[in-house]
């Protein structure tokens, strides 16, 4: 039986040799693309088109037509290729958009012709190029996912979105489209290319200096107070905002070698789901592979739940349509057959929902099994505080790749927690919201308990940062102008791991901010001069974390300006900001502080669904990771940090 997929839904591909069949409502160009684990195009041989039909593992069609067949041998696909996409492109001189032609249908079939999964591309409008579906690798096995991602600007925009520099994307799109045989009413000359690949006369990136590939998006998405950025087309007043998750400053070097292929999944019986293996994603080190694997789990959960919700929505809308049609027919009303029509419509709805639930349960079971394997294998920087890895943890010799900020989950399976990892160094400050108006959970809490929980969370994050960095590579400063956070700060003060006593009063605020501002200025000047080694001897070159509690208490206008400067400029030179504050208490400053709040990543000390993933924009519930009640894990971690510092001092 064919699995009828909806957008975002996936289905296992149990055979290595398959056919991909395309049935379009108009002549289209069908292409195949090869991409890495993050869906990025790199190097040569990424696109199979009529002028270059064969790539390892895939043979593309050779002409413009309304029906196409791809021959795919997944065993022959290169080890560094993780995604094989099927692209449909409208030819020059033909229809101007997919929304003006009948919906296309794409299916994966076995060599004998039996369809394994099919997908009808609905909901398209102004798009002229579309990624119909993709075959992708997951734990050594292959799956098919219904994508349906379209691009109104054409093939060039699609390739650019996959990581190709603008000029290279335009040239490759022109090469693919330029090989279409001339047909009646369709002139495939370069004169018509700009309508599909963008304006070739626009400034382009030089070929000898390709645009850098951006890092994967930050695992901490949109907050109730969105970061600076333009809302995406799918934003609504009731949904989390769509924003760019790419770090504004982090860039991958152009000469960085590609990631090695992941190790194969463990052997399994035919027809069984792949057995989860910790660290089976790509990466140079185990920490990097685990980081990428957590990201893969995050994306898989987001997409499989999106497919389930879409299927339920489709079933509901179809039932409503069938009920309307049945009740609008006088024969049903007069003949007494209306009840039967309603029962039939509801039965069809329940059948569709049951099918979607079965697929969701299958995918969730696989993700739960993977989580049970991955969670115990995580290093201290990624692990929960109750993970046994903390009992044997020692101060490392190298800084970690990322840091766990908490957990994320969806209402379909609250017990399936995805670690919320943020890349290090922190390129965006953190804001722990201790206000009661931020969420329903916060409004039910006593104000003093909420403020204590927020400060405890800040201290736990500071201890984690200290414990997972080399002893001399991280310093923590605290501004607690009113002294209201002294109880939470006691472990840090007792261990003697702070750069100085918590700053109190207006004088302490001024002194601390002046010292960190001076450090930012000096490091920036040294870097611009190309002489970072010429810094004054009193400048601490270690990364700095500034914890600000009860802002804006103790801050005057000059101190507020310095704080905004540190938030904007500090991260690039190793000064990071962690605010514990209630935005309402700073309302007297009006819109002056809006850029500050938008620049920070908002977290909550209580469960709150204010975060959105970068793929389908679900509202995820965030829960902070705190030490178990009565545990001494924080004190033990601080003791090890203090001991490491004593032994490393000259």
N, C-alpha and C positions, 0 to 999 in steps of 0.2 A: 504494500500500500504506500502511495506517495505521501510524504509529509508536506503539507501545505504550510509554508512558512509565512510569517508576517515580519515586518521590518524589525531588525535586531535579533530575531530568533535564530538559533543554531540547531544543527542536527549532525550526528556522527556520520562520517564517511568510512564505511567498513572495508572498501576495496581500494587497491592502489591504482588500478586502471579504470578510469571513468570517462564519460563524455559529458560535456556541458552543451546543452541545446538552448538556442535563443530563437524565440518566435516573436518578432516585432510587428507592430501595426504599420510600419513603413520601412523602406530600405534604410538600413543603418550600417555603420562600420563597427564591427565587433573586434575588440582588442583584448589582449591578456597582459597584465602587469605583474611584476615580481617585486616584492618588498621585504624588508627585514621585520623583526619582531614588533617594532613600534610603528609599522606601516610606512616606513620611509623608503624612498627610492634612492639608490646610490650606485655609482659606477655605470658601466655599460651593460647592455643586454637586459634592460628592465622592462621592455615593451615589445610584445609580439604583434606585428601589424602586417598588412599585405606586402610591404616591401621587405620584411624580415620575419617570416612566418614562424620560424622554429626557434624555440629557446629550450634549454634543458628541462624536459618534463612536460612541455606543452607545445601543441601545434595549433596555430590560429587559422581561421578562415582566410580566404584570399580575395574576396570580392565584396562589393557592396550588394546587400540583399536583405530581404525581410526574414530570412531563416538562416541560421548559422549553426555549426557544430565544431566544438573544440575537442581535440583528443588530448587527454591528460594522463600521464604516468607519474604518480606521486613519488614512486621510488626513485625516479630520475631527477627530481627537483633538487637543486643544490642545497647543501646543509645549512647555508646562511640565509636561505629564503624561507620565510615563515608565513608569508601571505601571497596567495595567487588570486588576483582580482580579475573579474570579467567587466570590461568597460564597453559601454554602448555610446556611440557618437553620431549625431545627425550630420549628414554630409553638407558641404557648401552647395547652395542652390536648391536644397530640399526644404522640408518643413523647418520653421524657425524655432520651434520649441517642442519638447516632449508632451507638454500639456495639450497640444493641438492634434495629437495622433492617438490611436487606441493604445491602451496599456500593453507594454511588452511582458513576455513571460519567459523566465529562465529556469532551467531544470538541470539537475545532476542525475545522470543515468548510468547504470552498469553497462558493460560491453554488450550484454544480450539485449539491451534496449529498455529494461525495466527502470522506471524513474524512482530515484531514492528520495529526492526532495525537490520541490518547486516553489517559485516565488513570483508573484505578479506585482509589477512595479506600479503601484498606485500613488496618488498624491503628488505627482510631478506637475510643474507648471512652466516656468520660463527656462528650465534647464535645457542645455544643448549637449551636454555630456554627463554621463552618470556611471557610478560604480554600482553595478547591478547586484553582484554577490561576490563573496570571496571564500576560497578554501584556505584554512589556516591551521597551523600546527599547534597542538596543545598537549604537552606531556608525551611527546613522541607519537601521538595519534593525530589524524586529520579530521576536521569538522568543516561544514559549510555554514556560512552565516549570510542571511539576507541583509543587504546593506541599503540600497536605494538612495545613495547620497549623490545629489545632482549638483551641477555647476552651470550657472547661466552664462558665464564667460567662456565656456567651452573646455576643450581638452587641455589647453595650455594652463588654465587655472587649476584643473584637476592635478596635473603633474606638479605644478608649483606647490600646491597644498601638500603634496607628498614629499616635499623637501628638495626638489630640484631648483637650482637657480633660475630666475625668470628667463634669461636668454637661452639656457639649455632646454628648459621646458618648451619654449616657443619653437626652437629649432626641431626638437623631437616631434612635437605636434605637427609642425609643417611637413616633416618627413613622412609621418604616418598618413596624414590627409592627402599629401601630394601624390601618393601611390594609388589613389582610387581611380579606376578606369573611368574615362569620360562617359557620362551617360546623358540621355536626353534631359535637359533642364537642370543639369548639375555640372558646373564648370569647376573642376578642382584645381584651379591655378592659384598661385600665391596671391593674386589680386584679391581673392575672396578669403584668404586665411585670417586676417585680423578679426573677422567676426567670430571666429571660433577659438583663437589662441590669444586674443588680446591685441592691443596696438603694438606692432613690432617696432614702431618708430619711437616708442617711449624709451626713456633711459633704462639701460639694462646693466646688470652686474657683469663686469668683465669676465670673460671665460677663464682667464688665468687666475682669478681670485674668486672662487665659488663662494656663494653665500653660506655661512656656517649653519649647521644643522642644530635646531633648538633642542634643548633638553626636554624630556617628558614633562607634562604639566605638573605643578605642585599638587601633592595629594590633599592639600587643604584648600577647598574651593571657596565659593561665594559665601559671604556672611550676610547677616541681616542688614549691616551697613556695608554696601558693596565697595570694593576697591575702585580706585580710579579706572575708568575705562568706559567704552561705549557699549550700552546694552545690545545684546544680539537680537536677531529678528524674531526669535522664539520667546522673548521675555514677555511676561504678563505681570500685572500688578500683584498677583497672588502667588507667583512662583519665584524661586530663588533666581537672582539675576545671572545672565550668561556673561562671562568675562574671560579675558585672556589669562591663562595660567602659566604662560611662558615666563621664566625669570627675565627681568628687564636687562640684567647685566651678564648672566651666565651664558657662555658660548662654548661649544665644543670645538677644539682646534681642528683645522682643516687637514692636518697631517696625522690625526689620531687613527691608529689602526682599527679595523673593524673588530667587533666582538667575536670571540670564538663561538663555535656552534655549541649548543647545550648538549649535555650528555643524554644518551637515549633513556627513555623510560624503561622501567623494569618489565620483564616479560609477563604476558598475561594470556589467558585463554582466548581463543577467537570469540568475538561477540561481546566480550566483557569490556567494561570501562577501563581506561588505563589506570594502573596502580600509581597513586601519588608518590612523588619523590621530592624531598626537600632540596631546593637549589637546582631545579632542572631548567631554569631560564638561562638566557645568555648573560655573559659577564666575565670579567677577568678574574675576580675573586669570588669566594663563597658569599661574602657579604653583599657584593653587587648582584650576584645571581639571586639571592634571597630577596633583595630589594625589588628586582625586576619581577620576581615571581609574585610577591605581594601585590604589585601593580597589576599583574595579569589577573589575579583573583578579584581585585577591585573592579576591573573592567568587565570581567565575565559576570560578576554578580549584578552589576549595573545593567548590562545588556539583556541578561536572561529575565530579569524582573521587568524590564521595559517591554520585552516581547510578550510576557504573560499579561501585563496590563493592557497592551495593545490588542491582544487576542480577546480579552474579556470585553473591552470597549467595542470591538467589532461585533462580538456576539450580541451584546446589548442593543447596538444600533440596528442589527439585522432583525432581531426579534421585534423591536419597535416598528420597523418598516413593515414586516409581515403582519403584525397585528393591525396596523393602520390599513393595510390593503384588505385584510379580511373583514374588518368592521365597516369599511367603505363600500363593500359589495352588498347590495340589498338582498341578494339571494341567500347570503349567510345569515342575515338578520331575520328574514322571513321564514327560511327553511329550518332554522334551529341548528345549523351547522357551525355557527359562530364559536361555540364552546370547543368543538373539535379543532377548529383552525387555531384557536388560542393555545390549546394543549399542544398541538403540533409545533407551533412557533416556540413555545417555552421548552419543549423537549429538544428541539434543535439547538437552542441556546445552551441548555445544560450539557449537551453532547460536546459542543465546541469548548465550553469552559472546562469540562472534564479533560479533554485532550490537552488544552493549554496547561492545566494543573499537573497532568502527568509529566509533561516536558519540564515544567518548573521543578517538580519534585526530583526528577532525574538529575537535573543540573545542580540543584541545591545539595543533593546527596553527594555528588562528586566534589563540590566545593567544600563541604563539611569534612569529607575524608581528607582532602588536601590540607585544610586548615589544621586538622589534628596531627598531620605530619610536619607541617611547616612551623607552627607555633613553638613547639619545644626546641626546634633547631635554630631559632633566631638568636643573634648575638645580643649582648646586653643593651646596646643602643636601640635595638628594635623590640626588645622583649618587655613583657609586662613585669611589674614589680614582684609578682608572685612566681615568676619563672625561676627554677632552681639555678639558672646560669648566674644569678646575682650572688649566690653563696660562694662560688669559686672565682668571682670576678676580680681581676687585678687591673691596676691602672695600665692602659695600653701604651704602646710606643708610637702609634700613629692615630691621627684623628679619624673618626668614623665617617661613613658616607652619608648617613641620614640619622634622624632621631624620631623616636615614637612620641607623639603628642597625645594619643588617646586611641579610641576605637570608634568605628563607624558601623552602623547596621541599618537595615531596612525593615519595615513592619511585616513583610512577608515571612521573614525568618529572623526574629530579634536575637536568637542565640548564636547566629553566625556573625561573628565580629571580624571585621577587616582592620588590621593595624593601620592607623593614620600616621604615615611616615612623611617627614619633611626633610628635604635635602639640606646638608650642611656645607659651608657655613650658612646661617640663616640670612637670606637676602631680603626678607620682609620681617618687620618686627611683629611681635605677638601681643595681643591685647586680651587679657582675661577679664571678661565683663562681670563685675560684681554688682551690677544694678538689677533691680527687681522687675523692670519693665522689658527686659530683653526676651523673656520666654515665659510660658505658662508655668513650667516647673519652678522657675525663680520666684514667681509671684506667690507661690504657696509656701515659700521658706521664710523663716524669720530673718530680718535684715542682718543681724549680727552673725548668725550661722552662715548665711550666704557669703558675707565678707570674709569670714574665717576660712570657709571652703575655698574661696578664690585665692587667698594668700597661701594656703597649704598647697594648692595646685602649683602656684608659681615656685614655691620652694622645692617641690618635687621635681619640677622641670630643671631648676638650677642645679640640684644635686645630680640629676642624670647627666647634664652637660659636663659638670666637673668630673664625674666618675668615668665617662667614656672618652675623655681627652687626656693626652699626656699631661703629666703633673705641672709642667711649666708652660702649657699652651692655652690656658683659659683662666681668666680672672672675673670675679663677680663683684659688682658694686651695688649698693642698695640705697635708695632714697625712701625714707619712712618719716616724713616731716613731723607727723603728730605722734609717732611711736605706737600707732594702733596695731602694727603688725608684729610687735615684739615676740608674742607667743609663737607664732608660726616661724619666725626667723631664728628662734633659740637654737635649733640644731646647727645652723650655719655658723652662728656666733660662737657656740660652745666648741665646735671643731676647729675654729680659727682659720677657716678657708676663705674668708672674705678678703677683698683687697684692703678693706678698712672697716671701721665700725659703721653701722647704718647711719647715714646722714640724717640729722634731725634739725628742724627749724629752718627758717629762711636762709640763714647763713650756711648751713650744711648743704642745702639744695644748690645755692650759688657756687659753693666751692667744688662740689662734685661735678656739676655741669661744666664749669669752667675748665677743669682738668681734662675731661673727656673731649670737649670741643677743641682744646689745644692739641690733643693727640691726633684728632681727625685732621686738623689743619696741617700739622707738621708732616704726617704720613702722606697726605695728598701732595704737598709741595715736594717731598722727597721722591715720590713716584713720578711726578711730572718732570723733575730734573734728571730722572734716570739714575738716582743715587740713593736707593733705599737704605744702604748701609751707613749713610752719613747722618742718621738721626741722633739727636742728643742722647747721652747715656741715661738720662732719667726717664726716657719714653719707654713704656712697657710695650714690647712688640707682640705680646700674647693677645689673643682675641679677648674682647671685653664684653661682658653682659651687664647691662644696667637694668635693675629692677626698680620700677617706680611705683610706690604704693600711695593710694589716696590722692592721686592727682585731681584737682590742681592745688590742694592744700600746700601752703608754703611757697607757691610759685608766683612771681611777679611777671610783668610783661616781658622783661628781658629773659627770664628763665624759660618762659613758654617758647620764645623764639629760638633759644638754644636747643630746647627739646625737639622742636620741629626740625631743626638743622641736623641733629643727630639721627632722627628717624629717616631723613631724606638721604644724607650723605654718609652716615656712619657705617652701614653694612658693607659698603664697598671697600672699606679699609679696616674691617674687623671690630667695629663697635656695634653691638646689637642691643635692641630695646625690647624689654618685657614690661608692659604696662598692666597694672591691676587697678582698674578704675571704673567708675560709673559715669557714662557720658552725660547724663542729665546734670551731674554736679558741676560740669564745666560749661553748662549752657550759657552762662553769662558772657562767654567769649563769642557766642554766636557762630556765624559761618567761618570765622577765622580758623577754627580748629577742624573743619570738615576735611581738609586734605590730610591732616594727621590721622584721623580715624580711618579714612579710606586706605591709607598706606599700610595699616596694620591688619594682621590676620586675626579676626575675632574668634575667641574660644569661650566656652562656657564652663563654669565649675559644676554645673548640674546637667543632666541629659537634656539636649536641645536639638531640634531638627532644622537648624539654620544653615546647614552646609549643603552644597550641590556638587555633584561629580561633573567632570569636564566632558562627558560623552553624551549622556541623555538627560542630565540635569534633574535627577531625582533629589528629593529632600531627604538627606541622610540624618539620622540621629547620631550626634557626637556624645561620647561619654569620656570624661578624663580618666587617665590611668593613675591611680593613687595607691600607695602601699596598703596592704591588708591591715585591718584594725589590730593594733597591738604588736605589729611586726617591728623589728629593729633593723629592717633592711636599709633604711635611710641612714641611720647612725653607723652601721657597718660600712656602707659605701663611703661616708664622709671620713671615717677613721682611716680607711685605706688611702683616700686622697691626701689627708694630712700627713700620713706616714710617707707616702711617695714624695711629697713636697720636701719633707725634712731630709730625705736621703738624696735628693737631687740638688739641693742648695750647695753652692761652693763653700 
